[in-house]
Amino acid sequence: MEKIVRNLAIGLLVLIILAPLGLLAVGETFGEWGPEELQEKLGFVPPGLEQLSGLWNAPMSDYAFPGGGESMTVSAAAYILSGVIGAVVCGGLLYVVGKKVAKN
């Protein structure tokens, strides 16, 4: 079992490190549209999205440091940090939920 967890952790680390490759992509990210982009693409904004769009503001919107420069190095570091934070938060939540489920 430990070998499987180790291999999964190595794979996750590789994916986090490769995340800045997205900076080389042309165009926009599929599915990460705000109300403005949906209005442009669909011609309307679903009412629920319009009401809830201001509920959450990402701490690192656009995977960038607040007030950070536009250099590739800074952008890559922000992408990697976003990946690490996301992996830690998701992993922590899964761990806590898993412990609760295993306890029952």
Summary of the structure (lengths in Angstrom):
residues: 104
radius of gyration: 17.8
end to end distance: 21.5
largest distance: 50.9
contacts: 193
relative contact order: 0.11
helix: 69%
strand: 0%
